[in-house]
């Protein structure tokens, strides 16, 4: 703004300090534009002149020019792009279910494990969605970096809102041992998590040693994030540490540790889980049928093994205990035990009163253990059959996407999750054929 106009505005026109601006340069035009304003309204006259001056300043602005030539970046990422249809499905899930980011994270990790990346055209939209949710930044940071690829990390570096996904810190410290040690002991949580990922890539034993040393001093959300970083690197030598962590005061830590122990078949925990599950899911009295024997009480052993006693709102107590007891047993175990295919197992259970509880448990299980691809479609079909047979008490024609009113109705996110996984599974089959 012109210095005289600024001085006039600061002094105030209502106290007799109105000063006419001397015509010079652009002010000549401003004066001519203000001719129609009554002289009895100095404040309005001042505002008009200030506005005209601002427009003149913008109209005369000359942007800085960049000298030299621009060399576009070269990306060497050789991952294949995710299919546009599946990318669209993920986008819709992120938008429609913002309150269940953990489900979206499960899906993203499945895509990452398949060595796929997001299509270039959808990366900006995903970065916007990821940046709006803290859980993606903290609990799925590494997965996001892998999915967006080199071009996505380059794009993230161009926007301050996305800088967390640029991976600049990792690139700077990857080969600097001294810097790695310094950030691990003195850095922020995000920096320490990046350091742990770098160390784990080169030496998983060293990464686990560092986590064990600082475990008791870490916050619960930090401990859980470190477990997620190391989740694919735990082996039988880590069973004592994980067994001890089952006593953690954080419920989410206990749940995570229990899942990790269940994935180690040589652990005592996996053995106890199998024994408990086999007393719940048994053969029926009729041929080719299975039935569920719900636990009659919540025992101390169940609590010690990380099972949660109190169910979420809207879930029955025994139904919750069934789900908690079955969700950490590999689905392939039931194929061997009953000598039946997934479809036949589900059909044999379909008439049991606790069928929905079993389906709910296995919806989680299918994501946690390898060699479960052949369960995606049977589980999806089973949920879909339950959905079609469910009739609301108040209105038989009520849409399924409304609030469920009967206990057998599957959670809405479970249907979407399995439908998405089914499409991904089918696309993989098509690529192989």
C-alpha positions, 0 to 999 in steps of 0.5 A: 500500500502507498505510504501516505495511504497507510499513514492516513489509515493508522491515524484515522479519518474520523479524527480530522487526520484526512490527508489528500494523496498527492497525484503521482504515477498510479495514484492519478488513476486511483484519484480518477476512480474515486471521483464519484465518492462523496467528500463527506465520507473520508473512510469510504474514500480511503478504503476505495483508494486502498482497494484500487491501489492493491489492484494496481500493485497486483496488476503490475506484479512481475513474477520471478523467472527461473534461469536454466533448463528443467531436468525432469526426474528419472524414476527407477521404481519397477513395481507394477501399477494397481488396477484402476478399478481396485484403486477406485475401490480403495479411494471410495473406501477411504472416503466412505469409511473415514472412521475405520482407517485401520481397515484401510491400512489392512487393505493397503498392506495387502497391496504392498505385500503384492508388490504393487503401487498406486497408479500415477493419476490417483497418487495426489488424491491418496496423498490428500486422504492420507494427510488428513488422517494421523493413523496413516502417518504413524501406523502405515508410514512405510506402507504409504511410502512403498505404495506411492513409489518414487514418483509419489515421494518426489511429488510429496516433496513439492507440497508442504502438506505432503512432506511427511511422505517424501522420505527425504529424511530416510534418504539423508541418513540411510548411509550415515551410521552416526546420524542414525544412532543420534536420531534413534536416541534423540530424534522425534518419534517419526525420525526414530521410526524411520531409523528403525525401518532402515536398520531392520532392512539391513539387520533385523536382529539389531533393530529388535535389540534396540526396541527391546532396550527402550521398550519399557520407556516408550509410549504405547502408541510408539511401542505398537508402531515399532511392533508393526515395523518388525512384524514380518521379522519376528521368529522363534528367538523372539518368543520370550520377548513377545510372551512377556509383552502379553502382559502389557498395560495397553490393550492394543499392544496385547492384541498385536502381540497375540497376533504375532505369537499366533503366527509363530507355530512353535510358540506355546501361545499358538499351541494354547490358542489351537487347544482352546479353539478346538474345544469351541469348533467341533463336529456336529451330531449329524454328518457333514455338520460342524457346530460351535460350543461357546465358552461358558466363562472368561478364564484367567488363561484367556485373559493372560493370552491377550483376549479381551473380556468386554465386547464392543458395544452391540456385540453379545458377550459369548459371541465376542468370546467366540470371535476372540478365541477363533480369530488367531487360528490359521484357517488352513488348520480347520481344513486339515482337522476336518478334511474339508474345503473352505466352502464345505466348512462354511456350509457345515457351519451355516445353520449354527446360531453362532455362525456370524461370530465365526465369520466375523473372526475369520474375516480378521484371520484371513488377513493375518496368515499366509496361504489364505487366498483361496478363502477370500471368495468363500468368505465373501459368498458366505457373508453375502448369503447371510446378508440376503437372508437377513430381514429387518424386523421393522421393514422387510425391504429396508436397505442393508446399508442402513443401521443393522437391527439383527445380530446376524447382519455382518458389519458393513465394513466387512462386506466392503473389505471382503468384496475388495479383497475378492476383486483383487484375488480375481484380478490376480487369477486373471493375470496368471491365466 
